[in-house]
Amino acid sequence: MTEALLGVFALAMIELSAAIPLGLHLKLHPALLGLAASSGAFLGATLALFLGNGIHRLFFWRRGESGEGGRLSTWLKAKGPWAIGWLGPLLIGPVFAAGLAGSIGL
């Protein structure tokens, strides 16, 4: 049972919508499943926010001679909270959406 809880916790750090069916498949009690999945998702989102600067440098923000960011960084800064809030969890998952929001300073 401990292995099942840790598995659900670890998977929820990456993708919450996959961790809940895993917990149901492993026949975990719904209260334990909810606790493990929500705490894993919370920890994953928190880590993604604190690691946002590393993600920022790693991906697509290369500054040219004009000091401006790339096309994607300009679009995200202009549409930032709405684009990431609505499309982020659907397209890239809530943890990565939180990391992206943290990386551009939202």
Order of alpha helices (4+ residues) and beta strands (2+ residues): alpha-alpha-alpha-alpha-alpha-alpha
